[in-house]
Amino acid sequence: MLTDIPVPDTAAARAARDIAAEYHTPSLLNHVHRSWLWAEGFAIIEGMHGIDHELLYVSALLHDIGIVPAFDNVALAYEDAGGHVAKALTAGAGWPPERRIRAHEVVVRHNWPEVDPAFDPEGHLLEVATALDISGVRPDALPLDFRREVIAAYPRLELAAEFTACVTDQAARKPDTAARRIVDRGVARKLAENPLEALG
């Protein structure tokens, strides 16, 4: 149940929540919240311990901030730009330099094809969570009741159309970034066919 997953209540978490709410569309805002919840769900079913839940939360809420107009970098991949937003935000929250770097790494690695959990547990969790929410990867790994509860709380709205448009634009302007790979591997079709769409 969602009530079993505590929402971090720290300066960085509150700031990430405020920035996400201010700059994302409703569809993207729900996507980043779902991504965090899926990540926490995967941590449970994969038996992962010692997760930095604050880091995971902040990274999840900011992982797509680089595609919104206010933070769209002219040259950097959107996940890299978003990672820099996470570094700046966590610096303001008083995180030490090495932990700020971790926030950047986790945001960037959510767009990797795969992240070894032994190498980066939070990066792994955000990668598999966003793979589920965007591409429908491992749709049955999390309990159906949990998936329904998350979708009811954070509906998908127009995510398929909005994210497809955003990442296609990124791929066209920055063809050497992960956006190009995502588009070339059929993100539009994957979003449209994502089994989560049938849940609401």
LOVO-375048 format. One line per field, with one value per residue: residue number from 1; residue in one letter; chain; x, y, z of N, C-alpha, C in turn. Coordinates in steps of 0.02 Angstrom, whole numbers, always signed. Atoms other than C-alpha are relative to their C-alpha. Layout:
N
pos	[NUM:...]
code	[a:...]
unit	[A:...]
n.x	[X:...]
n.y	[Y:...]
n.z	[Z:...]
ca.x	[X:...]
ca.y	[Y:...]
ca.z	[Z:...]
c.x	[X:...]
c.y	[Y:...]
c.z	[Z:...]
***
This chain:
200
pos	[1:2:3:4:5:6:7:8:9:10:11:12:13:14:15:16:17:18:19:20:21:22:23:24:25:26:27:28:29:30:31:32:33:34:35:36:37:38:39:40:41:42:43:44:45:46:47:48:49:50:51:52:53:54:55:56:57:58:59:60:61:62:63:64:65:66:67:68:69:70:71:72:73:74:75:76:77:78:79:80:81:82:83:84:85:86:87:88:89:90:91:92:93:94:95:96:97:98:99:100:101:102:103:104:105:106:107:108:109:110:111:112:113:114:115:116:117:118:119:120:121:122:123:124:125:126:127:128:129:130:131:132:133:134:135:136:137:138:139:140:141:142:143:144:145:146:147:148:149:150:151:152:153:154:155:156:157:158:159:160:161:162:163:164:165:166:167:168:169:170:171:172:173:174:175:176:177:178:179:180:181:182:183:184:185:186:187:188:189:190:191:192:193:194:195:196:197:198:199:200]
code	[m:l:t:d:i:p:v:p:d:t:a:a:a:r:a:a:r:d:i:a:a:e:y:h:t:p:s:l:l:n:h:v:h:r:s:w:l:w:a:e:g:f:a:i:i:e:g:m:h:g:i:d:h:e:l:l:y:v:s:a:l:l:h:d:i:g:i:v:p:a:f:d:n:v:a:l:a:y:e:d:a:g:g:h:v:a:k:a:l:t:a:g:a:g:w:p:p:e:r:r:i:r:a:h:e:v:v:v:r:h:n:w:p:e:v:d:p:a:f:d:p:e:g:h:l:l:e:v:a:t:a:l:d:i:s:g:v:r:p:d:a:l:p:l:d:f:r:r:e:v:i:a:a:y:p:r:l:e:l:a:a:e:f:t:a:c:v:t:d:q:a:a:r:k:p:d:t:a:a:r:r:i:v:d:r:g:v:a:r:k:l:a:e:n:p:l:e:a:l:g]
unit	[A:A:A:A:A:A:A:A:A:A:A:A:A:A:A:A:A:A:A:A:A:A:A:A:A:A:A:A:A:A:A:A:A:A:A:A:A:A:A:A:A:A:A:A:A:A:A:A:A:A:A:A:A:A:A:A:A:A:A:A:A:A:A:A:A:A:A:A:A:A:A:A:A:A:A:A:A:A:A:A:A:A:A:A:A:A:A:A:A:A:A:A:A:A:A:A:A:A:A:A:A:A:A:A:A:A:A:A:A:A:A:A:A:A:A:A:A:A:A:A:A:A:A:A:A:A:A:A:A:A:A:A:A:A:A:A:A:A:A:A:A:A:A:A:A:A:A:A:A:A:A:A:A:A:A:A:A:A:A:A:A:A:A:A:A:A:A:A:A:A:A:A:A:A:A:A:A:A:A:A:A:A:A:A:A:A:A:A:A:A:A:A:A:A:A:A:A:A:A:A]
n.x	[+42:-38:-12:-58:-60:-3:-25:-53:+19:-62:-5:-10:+61:+52:-20:+11:+73:+23:-25:+35:+70:+2:-24:+26:+71:+31:-18:-70:-4:+23:-51:-58:+23:+7:-67:-26:+36:-22:-68:+5:+30:-52:-47:+30:+5:-67:-33:-56:-4:-49:+14:+5:+68:+4:-33:+43:+58:-20:-20:+59:+42:-34:-36:+18:+5:-38:+39:+47:-32:-42:-64:-23:-67:-9:-48:-4:+56:+48:-12:-59:+24:+38:-46:-29:+52:+0:-60:+10:+51:-25:-50:+38:+26:-54:-33:-71:-13:+3:+70:+28:-22:+43:+65:-11:-10:+63:+43:-29:+2:+68:+5:-44:+37:+2:-45:-14:+16:-60:-39:+37:+66:+52:+3:+35:+71:+32:+0:+53:+64:+19:+11:+69:+50:-2:-2:+39:-45:+16:+63:+30:-47:+30:+68:+52:+34:-44:+1:+64:+2:-43:+31:+58:-24:-37:+21:-48:+22:-23:-71:-24:-9:-46:-69:-22:-16:-59:-62:-12:-31:-67:-39:-14:-48:-60:+1:-51:+18:+42:+67:+1:+8:+67:+47:-13:+24:+73:+32:+70:+38:-3:+45:+69:+17:-18:+56:+25:+53:+64:+20:+32]
n.y	[-60:-61:-24:+36:-31:-69:-53:-37:-68:-36:-61:+18:+32:-51:-42:+38:+4:-66:-13:+45:-23:-64:+0:+54:+5:+51:+68:+14:+0:+66:+49:+2:+29:+73:+29:+9:+55:+63:+13:+26:+67:+46:+11:+49:+67:+24:+10:-45:-35:-53:-49:-70:-16:-71:-7:+30:-43:-61:+17:+19:-58:-46:+36:-26:-73:-27:-8:-56:-58:-41:+34:+34:-24:-2:+50:+60:+47:-24:+31:-35:-65:+12:+17:-62:-31:+37:-21:-67:+2:+33:-45:-47:+36:+15:+64:-4:+7:+68:+20:-38:+37:+60:-21:-7:+67:+39:-29:+18:+72:+25:+10:+54:+61:+43:-21:+54:-23:+1:-59:-59:+25:-50:-7:+60:-4:-50:+25:+50:-33:-40:+48:+23:-52:-23:+53:+59:+55:+38:-27:+43:+11:-30:+26:-35:-47:-58:-37:-35:-53:-53:-31:-38:-60:-41:+24:-10:-59:-4:+14:+30:-52:-52:+23:+14:-63:-29:+37:-6:-66:+5:+42:-38:-54:+27:+69:+43:+14:+59:-12:+29:+72:+13:-9:+51:+64:+4:-24:-17:+63:+28:-38:+14:+69:+14:+30:-44:-42:+34:-4:-64]
n.z	[+0:+2:-68:-26:+29:-27:+43:-36:-20:-13:+41:+70:+24:+9:+56:+62:+10:+22:+67:+45:+7:+34:+69:+40:+15:-43:+21:-19:-73:-22:+21:-45:-63:+11:+7:-67:-33:+31:-24:-69:+6:+23:-55:-45:+29:+13:-63:-5:-64:-2:+52:-21:+23:+16:+65:+50:+8:+34:+68:+37:+14:+45:+53:+66:-2:+56:+62:-5:+33:-43:-15:+61:+17:+72:+24:-40:-2:-50:-65:-27:-23:-60:-53:-25:-42:-64:-37:-26:-52:-60:-30:-40:-59:-45:+11:+15:+71:+26:+4:+57:+60:+4:+28:+72:+29:+2:+52:+66:+12:+12:+72:+24:+17:-59:-53:-47:-68:-41:+19:-19:-16:+13:+73:+24:-17:+42:+70:+11:-12:+59:+54:-8:+11:+69:+51:-20:-15:-61:-27:-52:-56:-60:-10:+37:-44:-8:+63:+6:-50:+23:+58:-24:-34:+49:+67:+55:+37:+70:-1:+62:+51:-22:-5:+68:+32:-32:+13:+72:+9:-25:+46:+61:-14:-32:+26:-30:-69:-12:+29:+67:-9:-26:+56:+50:-25:+2:-61:+12:-1:-67:-43:+20:-15:-70:-36:-53:+28:-10:-71:-14]
ca.x	[+0:+54:+40:+180:+302:+350:+374:+541:+515:+682:+736:+795:+639:+523:+621:+618:+431:+404:+513:+432:+257:+300:+384:+309:+145:+16:+59:+246:+220:+119:+252:+393:+289:+245:+428:+476:+341:+387:+569:+522:+415:+559:+673:+552:+525:+711:+754:+869:+926:+1024:+941:+963:+777:+800:+922:+804:+656:+745:+819:+652:+559:+690:+740:+646:+662:+786:+649:+543:+573:+647:+786:+808:+995:+1047:+1185:+1173:+1067:+908:+956:+1125:+1040:+919:+1062:+1138:+972:+976:+1154:+1108:+953:+1041:+1184:+1055:+990:+1162:+1213:+1401:+1485:+1497:+1311:+1267:+1368:+1265:+1105:+1175:+1230:+1062:+968:+1087:+1085:+896:+920:+1051:+992:+1033:+1111:+1193:+1118:+1286:+1363:+1226:+1073:+975:+1020:+962:+797:+760:+809:+692:+554:+558:+574:+410:+321:+378:+411:+306:+457:+418:+236:+192:+342:+248:+85:-71:-156:-5:-1:-185:-165:-21:-111:-268:-168:-63:-158:-61:-162:-77:+94:+108:+83:+179:+332:+341:+338:+469:+594:+571:+613:+765:+822:+808:+907:+1032:+1055:+1205:+1111:+1008:+849:+895:+914:+749:+658:+742:+691:+509:+463:+301:+241:+299:+206:+48:+56:+112:+3:-10:-121:-257:-258:-323]
ca.y	[+0:+178:+215:+89:+197:+352:+512:+592:+754:+844:+1011:+928:+821:+968:+1074:+937:+917:+1105:+1118:+965:+1034:+1206:+1156:+991:+970:+867:+714:+728:+768:+609:+513:+566:+524:+353:+324:+352:+233:+99:+117:+92:-57:-136:-110:-213:-356:-366:-370:-220:-145:+9:+115:+304:+343:+531:+522:+408:+523:+682:+598:+523:+688:+779:+645:+725:+908:+930:+914:+1057:+1224:+1313:+1184:+1122:+1138:+1186:+1056:+931:+774:+805:+680:+767:+937:+866:+795:+968:+1036:+900:+948:+1131:+1094:+977:+1100:+1225:+1092:+1070:+903:+872:+871:+681:+660:+797:+702:+547:+643:+688:+508:+432:+553:+521:+333:+320:+329:+192:+30:-60:-17:-151:-138:-182:-33:+94:+33:+196:+215:+37:+67:+226:+143:-5:+108:+225:+76:+13:+180:+227:+64:-60:-167:-302:-248:-397:-385:-274:-332:-288:-206:-94:-47:-3:+100:+199:+231:+286:+409:+471:+443:+431:+571:+624:+552:+449:+597:+722:+617:+557:+737:+794:+654:+663:+848:+810:+675:+792:+931:+821:+666:+602:+584:+445:+528:+470:+290:+298:+363:+240:+96:+140:+243:+303:+125:+67:+207:+174:-12:+2:-116:+18:+117:-13:+18:+195]
ca.z	[+0:-30:+155:+184:+84:+184:+87:+136:+230:+218:+145:-15:-32:-6:-129:-261:-236:-256:-411:-490:-458:-525:-687:-743:-834:-738:-843:-813:-629:-607:-703:-587:-433:-505:-548:-367:-305:-433:-378:-196:-246:-341:-191:-88:-211:-251:-67:-78:+87:+133:-1:+17:+8:+10:-136:-230:-201:-253:-407:-458:-444:-546:-671:-818:-768:-911:-1041:-974:-1062:-911:-892:-1071:-1103:-1278:-1287:-1144:-1144:-1047:-912:-890:-879:-752:-652:-639:-574:-442:-395:-377:-276:-157:-135:-74:+45:+120:+45:+41:-130:-146:-113:-237:-366:-326:-365:-536:-567:-523:-635:-781:-758:-765:-954:-963:-1045:-882:-714:-607:-432:-357:-447:-411:-315:-326:-510:-541:-453:-550:-714:-691:-624:-774:-892:-821:-827:-1002:-1095:-996:-947:-817:-795:-686:-569:-447:-368:-467:-318:-293:-477:-474:-316:-389:-553:-460:-356:-504:-668:-830:-913:-1076:-1036:-1196:-1311:-1206:-1172:-1352:-1412:-1286:-1315:-1505:-1498:-1392:-1513:-1661:-1579:-1488:-1597:-1501:-1338:-1260:-1326:-1501:-1442:-1349:-1503:-1620:-1507:-1524:-1372:-1452:-1481:-1310:-1223:-1322:-1286:-1104:-1000:-866:-985:-959:-771:-786]
c.x	[+44:+18:+60:+66:+3:+29:+54:-21:+63:+1:+6:-63:-55:+15:-11:-74:-27:+21:-37:-71:-4:+14:-26:-73:-32:+19:+70:+8:-23:+51:+58:-20:-8:+69:+31:-34:+18:+69:-1:-30:+51:+51:-26:+2:+69:+41:+61:-2:+53:-9:-2:-67:-8:+31:-45:-60:+17:+17:-61:-42:+31:+28:-18:-5:+38:-38:-51:+35:+48:+69:+28:+66:+11:+44:-2:-61:-47:+11:+62:-21:-40:+43:+33:-51:-1:+61:-9:-50:+27:+57:-35:-28:+55:+33:+74:+13:-8:-72:-36:+18:-43:-68:+5:+7:-65:-46:+26:-11:-70:-11:+49:-43:-7:+51:+7:-15:+59:+44:-34:-72:-56:-8:-36:-75:-36:-2:-56:-69:-23:-10:-71:-49:-2:-9:-39:+43:-19:-66:-31:+46:-28:-71:-53:-36:+41:+1:-65:-4:+43:-31:-61:+22:+33:-16:+50:-17:+26:+75:+25:+14:+52:+73:+28:+21:+65:+64:+16:+33:+72:+45:+19:+53:+66:+7:+51:-15:-46:-70:-6:-10:-70:-52:+9:-24:-75:-37:-74:-44:-2:-46:-72:-22:+16:-60:-28:-56:-69:-25:-32:+39]
c.y	[+63:+26:-35:+29:+72:+49:+38:+71:+37:+62:-17:-31:+51:+46:-35:-5:+66:+14:-44:+25:+65:-6:-56:+11:-51:-71:-18:-1:-67:-54:-3:-27:-76:-32:-11:-60:-67:-18:-29:-70:-51:-14:-54:-70:-29:-8:+44:+39:+54:+53:+70:+26:+74:+13:-27:+44:+63:-14:-18:+61:+48:-34:+24:+76:+31:+4:+56:+63:+39:-30:-38:+30:-5:-55:-66:-45:+20:-32:+31:+68:-8:-17:+62:+40:-34:+19:+69:+1:-30:+39:+50:-31:-22:-68:+10:-15:-71:-24:+38:-34:-62:+18:+7:-69:-39:+26:-20:-74:-27:-13:-51:-60:-47:+26:-58:+24:-1:+61:+63:-21:+49:+12:-59:+6:+51:-22:-50:+31:+39:-46:-28:+55:+25:-58:-63:-61:-31:+23:-42:-12:+27:-24:+43:+52:+63:+42:+40:+59:+60:+37:+41:+65:+48:-24:+18:+61:-2:-16:-26:+52:+51:-23:-16:+64:+30:-37:+0:+66:-2:-39:+37:+53:-24:-74:-47:-18:-61:+9:-32:-76:-18:+5:-56:-69:-2:+24:+16:-62:-30:+36:-16:-69:-19:-29:+43:+45:-30:+5:+67:+58]
c.z	[+0:+69:+32:-25:+24:-50:+39:+14:+23:-43:-74:-30:-12:-59:-67:-16:-26:-71:-51:-13:-40:-74:-44:-19:+47:-19:+21:+76:+27:-18:+49:+69:-6:-3:+68:+35:-31:+26:+71:+0:-23:+54:+47:-31:-16:+63:+11:+66:-3:-54:+32:-28:-17:-68:-55:-15:-39:-73:-42:-19:-50:-63:-71:-2:-58:-65:+4:-25:+45:+12:-60:-22:-75:-26:+37:-9:+57:+69:+34:+27:+65:+60:+30:+42:+68:+42:+31:+57:+64:+32:+45:+63:+47:-9:-13:-74:-27:-7:-55:-66:-9:-30:-76:-33:-6:-54:-69:-15:-10:-75:-28:-18:+60:+50:+49:+71:+47:-12:+25:+16:-14:-75:-31:+11:-44:-72:-11:+10:-61:-61:+4:-20:-72:-49:+19:+14:+67:+32:+56:+60:+65:+7:-35:+43:+10:-63:-8:+48:-23:-58:+20:+33:-49:-70:-55:-44:-72:-6:-67:-53:+20:+1:-69:-35:+28:-20:-75:-16:+23:-48:-63:+10:+28:-20:+30:+72:+5:-29:-69:+4:+22:-56:-50:+22:+12:+62:-10:+3:+70:+48:-15:+21:+73:+37:+56:-25:+13:+72:+17:-27]
***
